[in-house]
Amino acid sequence: MLEVKNLTVHYNGAMALNDVSINVKKGEFVAVVGPNGAGKTTLLKAISGTLRELQSGRRERARLTGEIIFEGKRIDKLRPWDIVKMGIVHCPERRRLFSEMTVYENLIVGTYLRKDKEAIKRDLEKVFQLFPILKERRNQMAKTLSGGEGQMLAIGRALMENPKLLMIDEPSLGLAPLAKQTVFESIKEIWDSGVTILLVEQDVSMALSLANRGYVLTHGRIAAQGTRKELLKNKDLREMYIGV
């Protein structure tokens, strides 16, 4: 489904990713794990076409080399909205909710590119079934939600785009243990429903407890890759990231 080939990314001369190659097959749950600053978020932004961001009042550009291919078509030159139309949806780090909008309005924002009103209604009900608390909070402002509820809303908004490939960036960031467990159980349920998942996560143990396969990213390079069992048996990985 997804192939990233020899991807190198520079931010204003600083290298963020160095010759990174990964692949995701349809129906898989793939995790990219590693420490903060390893380049995990940059990888997802490169795939979704959102690397160009407004920072400190000026527009910074990233330079990419390599190829990103989705369902046989190159996407590394496409605009973000065209990538979304193809079925890749990016649930970003730190949720990025519209704080002054309600839960319901945030979810509907996720349907901006869709015209199928009946299907949108069905998908909204699916999100409410997956996250019942969002139905209870549907008229509340997003800024009033707890961290766990906010993460549920961010994932719910991404699901409203009806993704083929759902990329989720650091869903456990800032969450209490119980909320983290609830969010990860919901991500597994999404995968079980047939959505292919590419997860970026610092909590290696949690990520690899769910994923089929994983990649370890350090200093912008792939340091290890393999199945869940292979990575969990990797002594260096266990000592560095899992602490055992």
TIZA-128841 format. One line per field, with one value per atom (N, C-alpha, C): residue number from 1; atom name; x, y, z. Coordinates in steps of 0.1 Angstrom, whole numbers. Layout:
<nodes>
n: [NUM,...]
atom: [CA,...]
xx: [X,...]
yy: [Y,...]
zz: [Z,...]
</nodes>
This chain:
<nodes>
n: [1,1,1,2,2,2,3,3,3,4,4,4,5,5,5,6,6,6,7,7,7,8,8,8,9,9,9,10,10,10,11,11,11,12,12,12,13,13,13,14,14,14,15,15,15,16,16,16,17,17,17,18,18,18,19,19,19,20,20,20,21,21,21,22,22,22,23,23,23,24,24,24,25,25,25,26,26,26,27,27,27,28,28,28,29,29,29,30,30,30,31,31,31,32,32,32,33,33,33,34,34,34,35,35,35,36,36,36,37,37,37,38,38,38,39,39,39,40,40,40,41,41,41,42,42,42,43,43,43,44,44,44,45,45,45,46,46,46,47,47,47,48,48,48,49,49,49,50,50,50,51,51,51,52,52,52,53,53,53,54,54,54,55,55,55,56,56,56,57,57,57,58,58,58,59,59,59,60,60,60,61,61,61,62,62,62,63,63,63,64,64,64,65,65,65,66,66,66,67,67,67,68,68,68,69,69,69,70,70,70,71,71,71,72,72,72,73,73,73,74,74,74,75,75,75,76,76,76,77,77,77,78,78,78,79,79,79,80,80,80,81,81,81,82,82,82,83,83,83,84,84,84,85,85,85,86,86,86,87,87,87,88,88,88,89,89,89,90,90,90,91,91,91,92,92,92,93,93,93,94,94,94,95,95,95,96,96,96,97,97,97,98,98,98,99,99,99,100,100,100,101,101,101,102,102,102,103,103,103,104,104,104,105,105,105,106,106,106,107,107,107,108,108,108,109,109,109,110,110,110,111,111,111,112,112,112,113,113,113,114,114,114,115,115,115,116,116,116,117,117,117,118,118,118,119,119,119,120,120,120,121,121,121,122,122,122,123,123,123,124,124,124,125,125,125,126,126,126,127,127,127,128,128,128,129,129,129,130,130,130,131,131,131,132,132,132,133,133,133,134,134,134,135,135,135,136,136,136,137,137,137,138,138,138,139,139,139,140,140,140,141,141,141,142,142,142,143,143,143,144,144,144,145,145,145,146,146,146,147,147,147,148,148,148,149,149,149,150,150,150,151,151,151,152,152,152,153,153,153,154,154,154,155,155,155,156,156,156,157,157,157,158,158,158,159,159,159,160,160,160,161,161,161,162,162,162,163,163,163,164,164,164,165,165,165,166,166,166,167,167,167,168,168,168,169,169,169,170,170,170,171,171,171,172,172,172,173,173,173,174,174,174,175,175,175,176,176,176,177,177,177,178,178,178,179,179,179,180,180,180,181,181,181,182,182,182,183,183,183,184,184,184,185,185,185,186,186,186,187,187,187,188,188,188,189,189,189,190,190,190,191,191,191,192,192,192,193,193,193,194,194,194,195,195,195,196,196,196,197,197,197,198,198,198,199,199,199,200,200,200,201,201,201,202,202,202,203,203,203,204,204,204,205,205,205,206,206,206,207,207,207,208,208,208,209,209,209,210,210,210,211,211,211,212,212,212,213,213,213,214,214,214,215,215,215,216,216,216,217,217,217,218,218,218,219,219,219,220,220,220,221,221,221,222,222,222,223,223,223,224,224,224,225,225,225,226,226,226,227,227,227,228,228,228,229,229,229,230,230,230,231,231,231,232,232,232,233,233,233,234,234,234,235,235,235,236,236,236,237,237,237,238,238,238,239,239,239,240,240,240,241,241,241,242,242,242,243,243,243,244,244,244]
atom: [N,CA,C,N,CA,C,N,CA,C,N,CA,C,N,CA,C,N,CA,C,N,CA,C,N,CA,C,N,CA,C,N,CA,C,N,CA,C,N,CA,C,N,CA,C,N,CA,C,N,CA,C,N,CA,C,N,CA,C,N,CA,C,N,CA,C,N,CA,C,N,CA,C,N,CA,C,N,CA,C,N,CA,C,N,CA,C,N,CA,C,N,CA,C,N,CA,C,N,CA,C,N,CA,C,N,CA,C,N,CA,C,N,CA,C,N,CA,C,N,CA,C,N,CA,C,N,CA,C,N,CA,C,N,CA,C,N,CA,C,N,CA,C,N,CA,C,N,CA,C,N,CA,C,N,CA,C,N,CA,C,N,CA,C,N,CA,C,N,CA,C,N,CA,C,N,CA,C,N,CA,C,N,CA,C,N,CA,C,N,CA,C,N,CA,C,N,CA,C,N,CA,C,N,CA,C,N,CA,C,N,CA,C,N,CA,C,N,CA,C,N,CA,C,N,CA,C,N,CA,C,N,CA,C,N,CA,C,N,CA,C,N,CA,C,N,CA,C,N,CA,C,N,CA,C,N,CA,C,N,CA,C,N,CA,C,N,CA,C,N,CA,C,N,CA,C,N,CA,C,N,CA,C,N,CA,C,N,CA,C,N,CA,C,N,CA,C,N,CA,C,N,CA,C,N,CA,C,N,CA,C,N,CA,C,N,CA,C,N,CA,C,N,CA,C,N,CA,C,N,CA,C,N,CA,C,N,CA,C,N,CA,C,N,CA,C,N,CA,C,N,CA,C,N,CA,C,N,CA,C,N,CA,C,N,CA,C,N,CA,C,N,CA,C,N,CA,C,N,CA,C,N,CA,C,N,CA,C,N,CA,C,N,CA,C,N,CA,C,N,CA,C,N,CA,C,N,CA,C,N,CA,C,N,CA,C,N,CA,C,N,CA,C,N,CA,C,N,CA,C,N,CA,C,N,CA,C,N,CA,C,N,CA,C,N,CA,C,N,CA,C,N,CA,C,N,CA,C,N,CA,C,N,CA,C,N,CA,C,N,CA,C,N,CA,C,N,CA,C,N,CA,C,N,CA,C,N,CA,C,N,CA,C,N,CA,C,N,CA,C,N,CA,C,N,CA,C,N,CA,C,N,CA,C,N,CA,C,N,CA,C,N,CA,C,N,CA,C,N,CA,C,N,CA,C,N,CA,C,N,CA,C,N,CA,C,N,CA,C,N,CA,C,N,CA,C,N,CA,C,N,CA,C,N,CA,C,N,CA,C,N,CA,C,N,CA,C,N,CA,C,N,CA,C,N,CA,C,N,CA,C,N,CA,C,N,CA,C,N,CA,C,N,CA,C,N,CA,C,N,CA,C,N,CA,C,N,CA,C,N,CA,C,N,CA,C,N,CA,C,N,CA,C,N,CA,C,N,CA,C,N,CA,C,N,CA,C,N,CA,C,N,CA,C,N,CA,C,N,CA,C,N,CA,C,N,CA,C,N,CA,C,N,CA,C,N,CA,C,N,CA,C,N,CA,C,N,CA,C,N,CA,C,N,CA,C,N,CA,C,N,CA,C,N,CA,C,N,CA,C,N,CA,C,N,CA,C,N,CA,C,N,CA,C,N,CA,C,N,CA,C,N,CA,C,N,CA,C,N,CA,C,N,CA,C,N,CA,C,N,CA,C,N,CA,C,N,CA,C,N,CA,C,N,CA,C,N,CA,C,N,CA,C,N,CA,C,N,CA,C,N,CA,C,N,CA,C,N,CA,C,N,CA,C,N,CA,C,N,CA,C,N,CA,C,N,CA,C,N,CA,C,N,CA,C,N,CA,C,N,CA,C,N,CA,C,N,CA,C,N,CA,C,N,CA,C,N,CA,C,N,CA,C,N,CA,C,N,CA,C,N,CA,C]
xx: [8,0,9,18,27,42,49,64,71,80,89,103,108,121,132,142,154,151,142,137,148,152,161,154,154,148,157,159,166,157,159,152,163,162,172,186,190,204,206,197,199,192,198,192,183,170,161,159,159,158,169,175,187,185,180,179,170,158,148,139,138,129,120,107,98,87,79,67,56,44,32,23,19,10,-4,-13,-27,-31,-38,-43,-33,-21,-11,-13,-7,-5,10,16,30,34,43,48,61,63,77,80,90,93,107,110,123,122,133,133,128,126,122,133,129,139,145,140,146,141,131,126,112,106,94,82,81,70,73,86,90,86,88,84,69,61,46,43,49,46,51,62,66,56,51,41,28,23,11,12,24,26,25,27,25,38,49,62,63,57,58,49,55,47,51,42,44,50,63,69,76,74,80,78,66,63,69,76,81,78,78,76,89,90,102,99,108,106,116,111,119,123,135,139,139,132,130,137,143,147,143,141,136,122,115,102,92,79,68,57,54,44,33,21,9,0,-3,-11,-6,7,14,16,12,13,22,31,40,32,34,27,35,49,58,57,51,50,35,26,12,10,-1,-5,-12,-12,-18,-33,-41,-55,-57,-48,-48,-44,-35,-31,-42,-50,-61,-72,-74,-84,-80,-67,-63,-65,-67,-70,-60,-50,-41,-45,-47,-52,-42,-38,-27,-34,-33,-38,-25,-24,-11,-7,5,10,4,1,-5,-19,-26,-40,-44,-40,-43,-58,-65,-80,-83,-95,-100,-107,-100,-104,-117,-120,-132,-144,-142,-153,-158,-170,-175,-169,-172,-167,-174,-186,-193,-187,-185,-179,-165,-157,-144,-145,-155,-157,-161,-170,-175,-164,-154,-143,-136,-136,-129,-136,-148,-155,-154,-145,-145,-144,-137,-135,-145,-155,-165,-178,-185,-199,-210,-206,-216,-222,-233,-239,-244,-250,-255,-244,-233,-221,-215,-215,-209,-217,-231,-239,-235,-234,-230,-217,-207,-194,-194,-202,-203,-208,-218,-223,-213,-204,-194,-184,-181,-171,-177,-190,-197,-198,-199,-199,-185,-175,-161,-157,-162,-159,-172,-179,-192,-191,-179,-178,-179,-175,-176,-191,-199,-214,-219,-215,-219,-215,-203,-196,-198,-207,-208,-210,-216,-219,-209,-199,-189,-178,-172,-160,-149,-141,-130,-120,-119,-109,-113,-125,-129,-126,-122,-119,-107,-106,-94,-84,-72,-62,-67,-72,-76,-88,-98,-109,-105,-95,-90,-84,-76,-70,-80,-91,-102,-108,-110,-116,-107,-94,-84,-85,-85,-86,-100,-110,-124,-125,-119,-119,-111,-100,-93,-102,-109,-117,-129,-133,-144,-139,-126,-121,-122,-126,-128,-114,-104,-91,-89,-81,-75,-63,-55,-43,-44,-45,-45,-32,-26,-13,-15,-11,-13,0,2,15,14,21,23,9,0,-13,-12,-1,0,6,10,17,8,14,7,-5,-7,-19,-16,-26,-25,-26,-20,-20,-33,-44,-57,-62,-60,-65,-56,-43,-35,-40,-43,-48,-61,-70,-82,-80,-71,-69,-63,-53,-47,-57,-66,-76,-85,-88,-96,-89,-75,-68,-67,-66,-67,-81,-91,-105,-106,-100,-100,-93,-81,-74,-82,-89,-97,-108,-113,-124,-119,-106,-101,-93,-90,-82,-67,-59,-45,-39,-30,-25,-10,-5,9,10,16,17,31,32,45,43,52,50,64,65,77,76,63,61,63,75,78,71,70,63,48,42,28,26,34,33,35,45,48,39,31,21,10,8,-3,2,13,17,22,19,25,40,44,58,62,75,80,93,95,108,113,126,132,140,136,142,150,163,172,181,182,190,187,174,170,173,177,180,172,169,163,174,173,183,180,167,163,149,145,132,129,116,112,98,95,82,82,70,69,78,78,85,100,104,119,124,116,121,121,111,110,122,127,138,152,152,164,169,180,185,188,194,198,185,175,163,156,155,149,156,169,176,175,175,175,161,150,137,127,128,118,123,136,141,143,143,145,155]
yy: [-12,0,13,13,25,21,28,26,39,40,51,47,53,48,58,55,64,78,81,94,102,113,122,136,141,154,164,176,187,198,203,216,227,236,247,242,231,226,215,214,204,191,180,167,162,159,154,139,135,120,117,106,102,88,88,76,66,70,62,54,41,33,25,26,17,13,3,-1,-5,-3,-7,-15,-27,-35,-32,-34,-32,-42,-36,-44,-45,-40,-41,-30,-33,-23,-22,-11,-9,3,1,11,16,29,35,41,35,39,45,51,57,69,75,86,99,109,122,128,134,140,131,119,109,111,119,121,114,109,102,111,122,132,137,140,144,134,121,110,111,112,113,126,137,149,148,141,139,131,121,112,120,128,135,148,152,164,177,176,188,193,191,195,210,217,232,238,244,250,264,272,285,285,290,289,303,308,321,332,332,343,343,332,330,316,315,302,294,283,274,263,260,249,237,225,214,209,203,197,182,176,161,155,144,135,121,113,100,99,88,86,81,86,81,76,64,58,52,55,50,43,31,23,24,24,24,37,48,62,70,78,87,98,102,112,123,122,131,145,147,160,166,158,162,172,180,188,179,184,176,171,181,177,166,166,156,142,142,130,125,134,130,123,129,124,110,106,93,83,88,79,79,87,88,100,97,107,107,119,121,127,120,125,130,143,149,148,150,151,163,161,172,176,167,167,178,191,202,204,204,206,221,223,237,240,247,248,255,265,273,268,255,249,237,232,221,208,198,184,181,183,180,187,200,208,204,200,194,181,173,161,164,173,177,183,190,195,184,172,160,156,161,157,168,177,189,185,174,170,160,156,146,152,146,150,141,128,118,119,127,130,119,109,97,89,88,80,88,101,109,107,106,104,90,80,67,67,74,74,82,92,99,90,82,72,62,58,49,55,68,75,75,78,79,66,55,41,38,42,40,48,60,70,75,68,73,86,89,101,113,112,123,126,116,118,126,122,130,144,146,160,167,162,168,183,189,203,211,204,212,217,228,233,223,222,212,216,229,233,228,224,219,204,197,183,180,168,163,159,156,151,139,129,117,119,127,130,138,147,154,145,135,126,117,114,106,115,128,137,138,139,140,128,116,103,103,107,106,116,127,137,130,123,117,106,98,88,93,105,111,114,113,114,101,90,77,72,71,67,53,51,38,35,45,44,55,52,62,62,74,77,85,79,85,88,101,106,108,100,101,102,93,94,93,88,87,99,109,121,128,129,137,131,118,112,104,103,95,80,71,57,51,54,48,54,67,73,67,65,59,46,37,24,24,33,35,39,48,53,42,34,23,12,9,-1,3,16,22,21,23,22,8,-2,-16,-19,-13,-16,-10,2,7,-2,-7,-16,-29,-34,-46,-44,-31,-28,-28,-29,-29,-18,-8,4,0,3,1,12,8,18,19,32,35,44,39,46,50,63,68,69,64,64,62,70,69,57,54,42,29,25,13,1,-2,-14,-14,-3,-2,-3,4,3,-11,-18,-31,-42,-38,-48,-50,-40,-40,-43,-37,-37,-51,-53,-65,-64,-52,-50,-36,-34,-21,-17,-4,2,10,9,18,29,41,53,60,62,70,79,91,101,102,100,102,90,78,66,54,45,32,24,22,14,-1,-4,-18,-19,-31,-33,-48,-51,-66,-67,-80,-82,-78,-78,-75,-84,-97,-106,-104,-101,-99,-87,-76,-64,-65,-72,-74,-83,-92,-100,-93,-81,-74,-68,-73,-69,-54,-49,-35,-26,-30,-22,-23,-34,-36,-28,-27,-20,-5,0,14,20,13,19,13,1,-6,-6,-6,-6,-19,-30,-43,-51]
zz: [0,0,0,9,10,9,1,0,2,11,13,9,-2,-7,-6,2,3,6,15,18,27,22,30,30,42,44,51,46,52,55,68,72,72,62,61,64,57,58,68,78,88,84,85,81,91,88,97,95,82,78,68,70,62,55,43,35,42,45,52,42,44,36,45,43,50,40,44,36,46,41,48,39,42,34,38,29,32,43,53,64,76,74,85,95,107,117,119,115,115,124,133,143,139,140,140,153,160,174,174,186,188,197,200,210,204,212,208,199,188,179,169,168,159,145,143,129,126,136,134,129,135,130,116,114,100,90,93,84,80,90,88,80,83,76,61,59,45,37,43,37,34,44,42,35,31,24,32,45,54,60,53,59,59,50,49,60,70,81,84,89,93,107,108,121,124,136,140,130,124,115,101,97,84,79,66,60,58,64,62,53,44,35,38,36,37,23,22,9,10,1,2,-11,-9,-20,-16,-27,-25,-31,-28,-34,-23,-24,-16,-25,-24,-34,-26,-30,-24,-34,-32,-41,-56,-57,-70,-76,-69,-75,-66,-72,-65,-59,-47,-40,-34,-35,-28,-34,-46,-51,-50,-44,-43,-31,-32,-21,-11,2,13,10,5,3,-8,-18,-28,-22,-13,-6,2,9,17,8,-4,-13,-17,-17,-21,-10,2,14,25,25,36,45,57,67,79,82,92,105,116,129,136,137,141,156,158,172,179,192,200,195,188,185,175,177,168,166,177,176,174,169,169,182,191,205,207,198,200,193,188,181,190,188,195,191,199,195,181,180,167,156,158,147,143,153,150,141,145,137,123,121,108,99,105,98,90,96,90,78,74,62,51,53,44,29,26,12,7,16,13,9,0,-4,-1,3,5,19,20,32,40,34,41,47,40,45,56,55,66,79,78,90,96,87,92,99,93,99,112,113,126,137,134,144,147,138,141,151,148,158,171,172,185,192,184,190,195,188,192,204,205,215,221,229,235,242,248,255,246,233,224,221,221,219,230,242,254,254,248,248,235,226,213,212,222,221,230,236,244,235,239,232,234,223,223,234,238,248,262,264,277,279,269,270,278,284,290,279,283,273,266,273,267,258,262,253,241,243,231,221,226,217,209,217,210,199,202,192,180,182,171,162,168,161,154,161,155,143,143,132,120,123,112,106,114,109,100,103,95,80,78,64,57,64,58,52,61,56,51,41,38,47,48,57,67,80,91,97,97,103,116,127,141,147,151,156,171,179,193,201,199,206,221,227,241,248,240,245,255,268,278,285,282,287,300,309,321,316,324,320,316,324,320,307,305,292,280,283,272,268,278,276,268,271,264,249,247,234,225,231,223,220,230,227,215,215,204,190,191,178,173,182,178,172,178,173,159,156,143,133,137,129,126,136,135,125,123,114,100,97,84,79,88,84,87,77,78,87,96,106,104,104,106,118,129,142,145,149,155,170,177,192,199,210,219,229,232,241,234,233,225,229,242,247,243,244,241,226,218,203,198,203,198,204,214,219,209,199,190,176,172,158,153,139,133,132,127,124,129,130,135,129,130,126,138,140,151,144,147,140,151,148,156,148,152,145,130,127,113,104,110,102,108,100,105,111,125,132,133,132,133,127,122,118,119,119,120,125,128,134,148,154,168,177,174,182,180,168,165,172,172,179,194,199,214,219,210,213,212,205,203,216,221,234,235,225,225,226,218,218,231,237,250,261,261,271,269,256,253,255,251,250,259,262,271,285,287,301,307,300,305,297]
</nodes>
